[in-house]
Amino acid sequence: MVGTTDQTLRPFLWRAAKLYPDREIVSRTHEGLSRTTYAAYDRRVARLANALDDAGVSRDARVGTFCWNHTRHFETYFGVPCRGSQLHTINPLLPDHHVQYIVENAADELLFVDPSLVESLESAATDADGAFDAVEQFVVMGSDVPETSLDPVTDYESFLADDETYDWPDLDEERPAGMCYTSGTTGKPKGVEYSQQTMWAHTMGILPEAGLDLRASDVVMPVVPMFHVMAWGLPHAVTAAGGKHVYPGPAPDPADIARLIEDERVTFTAGVPTVWLGLLDYLEENDADLSSLERIAIGGAAAPESLIREYEESYDVQVLHAWGMTETSPVAAAAHLKPGMESWPAEKRDRKRVKQGLVLPGLEFKVMGEEGEIPWNGEDFGELWIRGPWVTTEYFGRPEANETDFVDGWLKTGDVVTVDPEGYIQIVDRAKDVIKSGGEWISSQELENAIMAHDDVTEATVIGVPHEKWQERPVAFVVAREGVGGGPLMADIRDLLAEDYPEWWLPDDVVYVESIPKTATGKFDKKVLRDEYADHEIDDVPEEAAPEEE
């Protein structure tokens, strides 16, 4: 039975509009910088909901977005699910065949598309073999429509209805409200549905100090794309808190990010490590005032210890290492220090902060090995299993994946982890990325983090390449700082790793590259490297590429 006490998204916007009507929402757009308030935003959301009604979009429909981070995209975050429809954010950086599969699989009735992404969507829609047949309307997120083959098409401002009020329905908390797809680097993307209750619970999970510690006084800029698991839930959570939103707009570069932090007095921001490494490089050559910035949440890939230390020591900014997946809505753990740890020496503190951290309140996890559950000793490792109110229990229309990835309500994450006695989770590797040499495991992620600590390295990743004797051996791919490279750096890297790791762990080759291929969500794409270097020959292999028998 539907009741007014069901856990849904609508009360978050109602509260923000009533209690914080003048709090700002700022955005870079294709047309310049825009400013609005929660009160005005609430009226725009009502106009969008009325427009969807007028366009004949059913309440049970999925509505897709193919957009960057800006205010108009944010309007869909409440306008679509609060009328009862399902918001489906599509990653515009995916290859055409993945976009085609996703649109067809989701059966989107309407697609919102950014002006700068119209050509990309056209490319995916061309020769799509019926993938776009369910789409009845394209809406360009602007005030006009560029020349396009998309049809029928209109601009967003013309699409919006005039009526600024809406009779919002009482929704069942189990009603589907959102949908995202995994990146699909090892096969077809998998759809994950979020109910009203799922998104409500995730919002309540990341609001408090044990989550991302979001407050009404915060000025929050999600650099993580809004198409990537709903910008880690920040648009909904910041609204629930009554904070100020700042959206960096289409394809922001480090200069854009620095300028927005300075001009809008951003206090909290979030994104993948490559974004914050790029900002550090920018700050070496350019002045910017980061004095307002208090916290950066980093996820999507491991944050190097050197990055955490640099922001703290040079800019007095705390880096919060977080972990999650599309399947966990996504935030599930954060590396907050426990009481008393703040007084530890910096090096000891950083060893905790570089981990994926403590599971958020409301979630449970366990670590499973071949013989059962693994103890919390910081040494033994196994696969992380997790469950809770914002963790999915199935994939959309993928029964074969459901059978392998879920057990009795537990999500098998595919992350290989250790847990220390204080309960801090540390990802050793993805199950598919662990390197098996001579029957023993080598963590590619640990090696990457150690290499990234070198001052002359800007990016690094490690993969296992096939080896006739040892099955696999590690090879490192390194992007060196400008003017650095060659044999001396390779020797430095091996010497650095030898301080903490046995000889058989050390990469047998260091390959210098201009850039490391990345997935559509900004992670290093190891699959591309594994395919390209499957026949890579290693000249100098250690005599023992596995530990000696005791």
VENTA-V269787 format. One record per helix or strand of 2 or more residues. SS is the DSSP state (helix for helix, strand for strand). FROM is the first residue (numbers start at 0). TO is the last residue. If there is no record, write none. Layout:
ss = (SS;SS)
from = (FROM;FROM)
to = (TO;TO)
This chain:
ss = (helix;strand;strand;helix;strand;helix;helix;strand;helix;strand;helix;strand;strand;helix;strand;strand;helix;strand;helix;helix;strand;helix;strand;helix;strand;helix;strand;helix;strand;helix;helix;strand;strand;strand;strand;helix;strand;strand;strand;strand;strand;helix;strand;strand;helix;helix;strand;helix)
from = (9;23;31;37;61;70;80;85;95;109;114;136;152;155;175;190;195;218;228;233;243;253;267;272;294;304;317;325;329;340;345;356;362;371;381;398;405;409;424;434;439;443;456;470;486;502;508;525)
to = (18;28;36;53;65;78;82;88;105;112;124;139;154;158;180;194;206;221;231;240;246;263;270;284;297;314;324;327;333;342;352;358;368;372;387;404;406;418;429;436;441;451;466;479;497;504;511;531)
